[in-house]
Amino acid sequence: MALDVAFYTLGCKVNQYETEAMMELFQQRGYNIVDYNARADIYIVNTCTVTSRGDAKSRALIRKAVRLNKDAIIAVVGCYPQTSPEAVISIPSVDIVAGTSERNRIVELVEDYLKNGDKIINVRDIRKDREFESLNVHKNRNRTRAYLKIEDGCDLYCTYCIVPYARGPVRSRPYEDVLSEARRLADVGFKELVITGIHISSYGRDIGGVGLAGILKGINEIDGISRVRLSSLEPRLLTEDVIREMASLEKLCRYFHISLQSGSDGTLARMHRRYTSGEYREIVNNLRRYIPNVAVATDIMVGFPGETDAEFAESYDFVREMNFSHMHVFSYSPRRGTKAYGYEDQVDKKVKEKRSRAMRELARRMKDGFNRQFIGETMNVLFENDTGGGLYEGLTDNYIRVLAKGDESIRNTILPVKFTELCGQDVLGEIVE
């Protein structure tokens, strides 16, 4: 009888892509994929370690698996075990630890454990890797958007960030391999591709040839794909020439998530970010100049070591000036092994919480303002899921979440919708016949 395998994914879109690929590997070997809340024979936690909170969530998910089935095999994979393998394998219920390489061997590792019963640590020094690890997604898992991973790793070593240690250097996926998977995803019915990686702005630097703009041009020509969406971008990629080039691609979504982290130049320097607030402002202005109704989103960190009240106020004012459509706010979390871990002038937890609340409230107001400007307008929406009560939800190309009356027939279709009113952080609309 086939064994049941349950997955849980923490963290970024790259992790979600890699979980999808690992699911396919198990299915190809005859295993059943079940929900993580179900009793399973094997539980796999794909972890995130960007913050200490991610590590805590991983441990909580391990405990949950034990409660569901104390005899289950538990495998912990990804960034947390990559940076702390001994800490993870020391958790009594964990049987298999694998890092951020050789995920294509996950079934083999599980079957080795089934055969021998010995705990397995499969973690190597990822910083020595120089080639992209091939993991592929072939199926439409009842969704309308597919993640397409084009790159792994990061070489920037920002002072707060553990990611280069967890993911290694930049490794780009070969151009033809990217286009081949994009065609496969179009063939199984995906309407939208989300281009993802750890640092997609660096795509191609290690292998030569085309860069990110070249990949986008290639995908833009593929029949069946209606939209191409970018995950987070490094600001320096977006020169005026690149923005102008991207604006000419009709399938590229008008949504740019451009990492900021702080609006204070002093804080940016201590973070070892490689741009100033003035350079960032120019990028945003060019996006809005060349791409009408573009959504510009960002990440903001509060409470980085040494962030004074004046620097926070400077960052707050800059964010308000940029008037982002979406903003992810998080507090600085010390990560052992990063340069900032040893910085003096650590910010008090209560101060960080206060600053975070202020930024989150600003983020809410900015998102409301962005959505409100389109009330009465008609925009195309890719419908995805039934939310209950006869309402289906979907996204515009500039990442406005829309709710409209409909049935299953509208799923995975792009339809014109007239926006009628705000509904929390979403918009209500009516499908235009």
Secondary structure, 3 states (H helix, E strand, C coil): CCCEEEEEECCCHHHHHHHHHHHHHHHHCCCEEECCCCCCCEEEEEECCCCHHHHHHHHHHHHHHHHHCCCCEEEEEEHHHHHCHHHHHCCCCCCEEECCCCHHHHHHHHHHHHHHCCCEEECCCHHHCCCCCCCCCCCCCCCCEEEEEEEECCCCCCCCCCHHHHHCCCEECCHHHHHHHHHHHHHCCCCEEEEEECCHHHCCCCCCCCCHHHHHHHHHCCCCCCEEEECCECHHHCCHHHHHHHHCCCCECCEEEECCECCCHHHHHHHCCCCCHHHHHHHHHHHHHHCCCCEEEEEEEECCCCCCHHHHHHHHHHHHHHCCCEEEEEECCCCCCCHHHHCCCCCCHHHHHHHHHHHHHHHHHHHHHHHHCCCCCEEEEEEEEEEECCEEEEECCCCCEEEEECCHHHCCCEEEEEEEEEECCEEEEEECC
